[in-house]
Amino acid sequence: MNVEELLRDSLRELAAEQPPSGGGFADRVLAARRRRRARRLASVAAATAAVVAVAVGVPLLESGKSDVRPSGVVQKDGVVGHPDQSPPREPVAAGNAVLAAYYTVRDQPRTEHTAVQQRTYWLLDQKTGKYEKDARWSIVAVAPGLKTAAVLERNLPAQRIGLLDLATGRVERWIPVQHGVGGLAFSYDGRRLVATTYDAHPDLRTKMKVRTSQNKVVWDWESGFGDSSRSGFYDLDVLSGEGAWTPVAFDRNTNSRQDFAFSRAGDLMYAQVIGGRDGMQQFYDHQGAKVAAPADEKYLRSDVPARLSPDGRLAALGLTREVPPGKSYSSIRDPRTGKEVTKVRGAQLLAWADDRRLIAWERVTTLDEPYRARLVLVTLGSDKVVPLSGARDDHYDRQEWEPVFARR
């Protein structure tokens, strides 16, 4: 049985055990890219417990093409990786985290001076065990269990939300909305869906002069800051499609696209706020009023997708240290006190595989070279990384693929 068959059978078994509901959606910009380009904002339990290191390690700065391990890596602890593939053509998974999809972004001109960012998605086909292009959708949010995805059609803001059967590729049901929708995210338990509404296209871009990381001035498409058309959000029950729309007042500290997401408990919404410290977040109640963050999410960052560990005892924070030749470290903290518990390898923490392992972006280049990163599995208490994908070519004029993880 090959890699794809193993993962496909596992996914089918897991899907049969899951309720027919949806899951989380992480869509944030890389911390490293954010540092280089401000316009791309848009993103313990006992510390004394012994942590077992990853059984298989590789040199920390090996590139995918020089990795001596086979392109398909399957371990008894549920790790599937393809270090020679970027973007991945075959499944990537570790623990409870599966790369359910990925997307690329391209600027589509509308006029001489305006354009919109358009995403193109590749979804994991559980029949073929490969990522297949599906150009129908502008936004895709994948549910836990990888049975269902919420989708929006090409023209945004959309007037309906589709619930896509990932096994058949067909939309099983449409949820009509009165306020145009531009963003989607599931609650942690997958039973509810928050749909962010906009009065205009949230990815509208304007041509202007910008300075590259190589200190060159070029014309490029830029998103606006402080001119968001975000109007509010729907909180929808996935099974019934019923829910209410909540208006949210205009906020100058909001980017053109600033989608809402659920708090871990699902009783509040949050969104990124521009300005101040990196990764600022603002929480809202169901009346659209600003409220304080929950006790266990007070110290989280909106631009770090991993957020809380599955058991809720650890918080994944941002990049804190880089050391030569090219090692990155991110902070792991107590979510209630904000006190650092440890550091873990990785430049941006994307998803928890379990309570001690995470999937992250980590650079394959030295600190003096142009930034290039690949997906890796990192472990608390270990300096080893296990490569899961090949490295991205993160050039200024090329939008690389962005991962979409879901829990299985």
Helices and strands as residue ranges (DSSP letters): H 3-17, H 31-36, G 38-41, G 64-66, E 73-74, E 80-81, E 93-94, E 97-109, E 114-125, E 130-134, E 137-142, E 148-153, E 158-165, E 170-186, E 192-198, E 204-211, E 217-223, E 230-237, E 243-247, E 261-262, E 269-272, E 281-284, E 290-291, E 315-323, E 327-333, E 340-345, E 348-352, E 357-363, E 373-379, E 385-387, E 402-407
